[in-house]
Amino acid sequence: MCRRDYPARALEDVRAPTFVSFLDFARWSAAAVVFAGHLRNPMFLGYKDLSNFDRNLIVQVWYFTTGWFAEAVIVFFVLSGFLVGGLACAKARENTFLLSSYSIDRITRLFLAFLPALILTALLDAIGSSAFSAAGFYDHTQPMIQQKVASEPFVSNMTLGIFAMNLAMLQTFFSPSYGSNQPLWTISAEFWFYVVFGAAMAGLMRGSWVKRAFGLGVVTLLTVVLGTQFVLLLGLWLVGVVTVFMPRSLERPLIAFILFVAVLAIVRIKHDVFEATPLLHRLKDYVVAVAFAWLLISMRSVRFRLLERLGSLNRFLANFSYSLYLIHFPLMLFILAGLHATGRFTDIAVGYRPTDVEGVTIYVTMIILVYAISWGFSVLTERNTERLRDFVNRRIRQRSIASRGNAP
């Protein structure tokens, strides 16, 4: 199913020091933009509400760059498509792809950190909404939350039914994300990307016609049940998958970088235009996805010493970027609401001006604190992914040997 001229070489590309460092940098920086933007929203006034005095150059740059959190999610999708779907295609070309290994890898990667994050969200939201409710975050009476979060109050999403739907990865498509943890909407999308892609691989690989028909039937059923929104999101992920098929003749690192930066700038400057209709919004998403995909493939053959020197730092930050993404929203609201409850930081309940020293100090301190907690969370969860995979594989092998031993 994969062409011979390039896909298999992706397995070599992901061992190249510069490219590996670039992938790690893209992962952690996208997560950082999401967090920085999400933290700014409840803490500070919206840009349109700022006085001319507050709109100095630093503030303008800060608001501009932290507004890319939606585009950062698209970068996540493209990276995931490349690293999961694209490398699966490369392995299929080399006849080393195993659906069982793919399934175990995907399930352990997602759920090992997701389940504790969901439980942590329930605990933080339960305590925060009862003990620290005066800040107004959980019932959306806080002006910044009221202005910038277009969902039902977080307290209305803290039900057992919604928790169960999130546990089954059905948020986004059949229920809201649990409690305050809005970023979980992307995790369910990722889960179903993996399922649909795995079923498609099963349907296209060699085997009995029954297995192939079953695989393609699952793909059809899921895309129909999950709906148009899922198909449009899947398309963004598939942009990343397609990158492994692109030949080296398309690699233009400098031009691709300039184009990607230009696209990011345009979508921020013309934000209101692209958000005017669903069609323009989706068009914007795909333009960002394709622009980043071109930069991604253009970095495969690059040798850039600075990136290689930063390889260890990029790897360290990337290794807990998933944990940061999973827990940052409920964690930051909980800490902010707790600070407000002390009676010393009353402006948390109304929003700070971006030139307010107290607000900026809390913002920087929050970034450090949430990063530190996310790292600790990752040590207990995602860092043990390989250990869990080995355990699951051993159990499967043991059961397989036992079943053969018991066969007549």
Secondary structure by P-SEA (a helix, b strand, c coil): ccccccccaaaaaaacaaaaaaaaaaaaaaaaaaaaaaaaaaccccccccccccccaaaaaaaaaacaaaaaaaaaaaaaaaaaaaaaaaaaaaccccaaaaaaaaaaaccaaaaaaaaaaaaaaaaaaacccccccccccccccccccccccccccccaaaaaaaaacccccccccccccccaaaaaaaaaaaaaaaaaaaaaccccaaaaaaaaaaaaaaaaaacaaaaaaaaaaaaaaaccccccccccaaaaaaaaaaaaaaaaaacccccccaaaaaaaaaaaaaaaaaaaaaacccccaaaaaaaaaaaaaaaaaaaaaacaaaaaaaaaaaaaaaccccccccccccccaaaaaaaaaaaaaaaaaaaaaaaacccaaaaaaaaaaaaaaaaaaaaaaacc
